[in-house]
Amino acid sequence: MQATFRAIAFSLLVGSAVLAVTACSVVRDQQSVGSYIDDSAITTSVKAKMAEDKTVSATSISVETLKGTVQLSGFATTQVEKDRAESIARNTKGVKAVHNSIIVRP
């Protein structure tokens, strides 16, 4: 009985957290809940691909997605790294456009 109560309480807590996070962008009329979840998946996918790529420093580059448009920002050590990060983002499923604001700083 107590295990069931804990499972229900945990589910409610997780559900509330997800709702609170998604509600922020939905309330501001930026996007729907479904779109927000899709954008989160795109961001996660781009970051994962960058982490796997040895030519890109995933920790130095930020990835944000809004309505399928990926915004890259941060710092790269070479133009090749900047271009590779953009290529990874462009070739990720669901990406409609990429804005590359990465600054090359040796």
C-alpha atoms as a printed R data frame, in Angstrom:
    type eleno elety resid chain resno      x      y       z
1   ATOM     1    CA   MET     A     1  0.000  0.000   0.000
2   ATOM     2    CA   GLN     A     2  2.763  2.432   0.928
3   ATOM     3    CA   ALA     A     3  4.663  1.592  -2.280
4   ATOM     4    CA   THR     A     4  1.569  2.439  -4.314
5   ATOM     5    CA   PHE     A     5  1.190  5.745  -2.493
6   ATOM     6    CA   ARG     A     6  4.841  6.613  -3.183
7   ATOM     7    CA   ALA     A     7  4.472  5.731  -6.862
8   ATOM     8    CA   ILE     A     8  1.388  7.930  -7.186
9   ATOM     9    CA   ALA     A     9  3.068 10.801  -5.316
10  ATOM    10    CA   PHE     A    10  6.157 10.519  -7.506
11  ATOM    11    CA   SER     A    11  4.055 10.485 -10.682
12  ATOM    12    CA   LEU     A    12  2.190 13.589  -9.563
13  ATOM    13    CA   LEU     A    13  5.462 15.349  -8.750
14  ATOM    14    CA   VAL     A    14  7.014 14.524 -12.127
15  ATOM    15    CA   GLY     A    15  3.816 15.459 -13.965
16  ATOM    16    CA   SER     A    16  3.650 18.790 -12.151
17  ATOM    17    CA   ALA     A    17  7.280 19.532 -12.969
18  ATOM    18    CA   VAL     A    18  6.764 18.789 -16.675
19  ATOM    19    CA   LEU     A    19  3.622 20.904 -16.757
20  ATOM    20    CA   ALA     A    20  5.343 23.809 -14.996
21  ATOM    21    CA   VAL     A    21  8.298 23.762 -17.378
22  ATOM    22    CA   THR     A    22  6.199 23.532 -20.534
23  ATOM    23    CA   ALA     A    23  3.636 26.059 -19.347
24  ATOM    24    CA   CYS     A    24  6.173 28.900 -19.280
25  ATOM    25    CA   SER     A    25  6.675 28.965 -23.025
26  ATOM    26    CA   VAL     A    26  3.065 28.049 -23.802
27  ATOM    27    CA   VAL     A    27  1.675 30.879 -21.652
28  ATOM    28    CA   ARG     A    28  3.797 33.426 -23.524
29  ATOM    29    CA   ASP     A    29  2.179 32.204 -26.784
30  ATOM    30    CA   GLN     A    30  5.538 31.077 -28.108
31  ATOM    31    CA   GLN     A    31  4.513 27.520 -28.874
32  ATOM    32    CA   SER     A    32  2.211 24.653 -28.018
33  ATOM    33    CA   VAL     A    33  3.063 21.890 -25.553
34  ATOM    34    CA   GLY     A    34  3.618 19.443 -28.417
35  ATOM    35    CA   SER     A    35  5.903 21.866 -30.203
36  ATOM    36    CA   TYR     A    36  7.845 22.446 -26.984
37  ATOM    37    CA   ILE     A    37  8.390 18.707 -26.576
38  ATOM    38    CA   ASP     A    38  9.508 18.404 -30.218
39  ATOM    39    CA   ASP     A    39 11.944 21.297 -29.731
40  ATOM    40    CA   SER     A    40 13.334 19.680 -26.583
41  ATOM    41    CA   ALA     A    41 13.919 16.458 -28.520
42  ATOM    42    CA   ILE     A    42 15.714 18.365 -31.286
43  ATOM    43    CA   THR     A    43 17.941 20.173 -28.778
44  ATOM    44    CA   THR     A    44 18.795 16.905 -27.035
45  ATOM    45    CA   SER     A    45 19.547 15.195 -30.332
46  ATOM    46    CA   VAL     A    46 21.834 18.010 -31.552
47  ATOM    47    CA   LYS     A    47 23.724 18.089 -28.226
48  ATOM    48    CA   ALA     A    48 24.131 14.291 -28.275
49  ATOM    49    CA   LYS     A    49 25.514 14.335 -31.819
50  ATOM    50    CA   MET     A    50 27.930 17.127 -30.879
51  ATOM    51    CA   ALA     A    51 29.101 15.159 -27.842
52  ATOM    52    CA   GLU     A    52 29.858 12.162 -30.073
53  ATOM    53    CA   ASP     A    53 31.789 14.264 -32.603
54  ATOM    54    CA   LYS     A    54 35.465 14.677 -31.715
55  ATOM    55    CA   THR     A    55 35.838 17.913 -33.714
56  ATOM    56    CA   VAL     A    56 33.167 19.790 -31.721
57  ATOM    57    CA   SER     A    57 33.403 20.862 -28.089
58  ATOM    58    CA   ALA     A    58 29.811 20.284 -27.002
59  ATOM    59    CA   THR     A    59 30.428 21.932 -23.622
60  ATOM    60    CA   SER     A    60 31.412 25.236 -25.255
61  ATOM    61    CA   ILE     A    61 28.394 25.470 -27.550
62  ATOM    62    CA   SER     A    62 24.829 26.176 -26.439
63  ATOM    63    CA   VAL     A    63 21.869 24.825 -28.379
64  ATOM    64    CA   GLU     A    64 18.360 26.262 -28.143
65  ATOM    65    CA   THR     A    65 15.397 25.345 -30.314
66  ATOM    66    CA   LEU     A    66 12.167 27.230 -30.956
67  ATOM    67    CA   LYS     A    67  9.607 25.977 -33.474
68  ATOM    68    CA   GLY     A    68 12.238 23.849 -35.230
69  ATOM    69    CA   THR     A    69 14.774 26.664 -35.554
70  ATOM    70    CA   VAL     A    70 18.050 25.876 -33.816
71  ATOM    71    CA   GLN     A    71 20.129 28.713 -32.327
72  ATOM    72    CA   LEU     A    72 23.804 27.891 -31.800
73  ATOM    73    CA   SER     A    73 25.888 30.138 -29.562
74  ATOM    74    CA   GLY     A    74 29.103 29.971 -27.607
75  ATOM    75    CA   PHE     A    75 32.712 29.647 -28.634
76  ATOM    76    CA   ALA     A    76 34.687 27.488 -31.063
77  ATOM    77    CA   THR     A    77 38.452 27.279 -31.421
78  ATOM    78    CA   THR     A    78 38.386 27.073 -35.237
79  ATOM    79    CA   GLN     A    79 36.132 27.900 -38.163
80  ATOM    80    CA   VAL     A    80 36.046 24.163 -38.925
81  ATOM    81    CA   GLU     A    81 34.535 23.483 -35.482
82  ATOM    82    CA   LYS     A    82 31.937 26.227 -35.997
83  ATOM    83    CA   ASP     A    83 31.003 24.876 -39.426
84  ATOM    84    CA   ARG     A    84 30.843 21.283 -38.145
85  ATOM    85    CA   ALA     A    85 28.487 22.284 -35.313
86  ATOM    86    CA   GLU     A    86 26.203 23.957 -37.845
87  ATOM    87    CA   SER     A    87 26.330 20.906 -40.112
88  ATOM    88    CA   ILE     A    88 25.391 18.613 -37.233
89  ATOM    89    CA   ALA     A    89 22.421 20.830 -36.364
90  ATOM    90    CA   ARG     A    90 21.238 21.109 -39.985
91  ATOM    91    CA   ASN     A    91 21.350 17.331 -40.446
92  ATOM    92    CA   THR     A    92 19.274 16.589 -37.345
93  ATOM    93    CA   LYS     A    93 15.726 15.334 -37.877
94  ATOM    94    CA   GLY     A    94 13.071 18.021 -37.344
95  ATOM    95    CA   VAL     A    95 15.370 21.022 -37.798
96  ATOM    96    CA   LYS     A    96 13.841 23.648 -40.086
97  ATOM    97    CA   ALA     A    97 16.570 26.300 -39.855
98  ATOM    98    CA   VAL     A    98 19.848 27.006 -38.056
99  ATOM    99    CA   HIS     A    99 21.121 30.350 -36.779
100 ATOM   100    CA   ASN     A   100 24.840 30.025 -36.083
101 ATOM   101    CA   SER     A   101 26.035 32.682 -33.614
102 ATOM   102    CA   ILE     A   102 29.122 30.758 -32.531
103 ATOM   103    CA   ILE     A   103 32.184 32.979 -32.129
104 ATOM   104    CA   VAL     A   104 35.572 31.639 -33.221
105 ATOM   105    CA   ARG     A   105 38.082 32.369 -30.502
106 ATOM   106    CA   PRO     A   106 41.480 30.599 -30.672
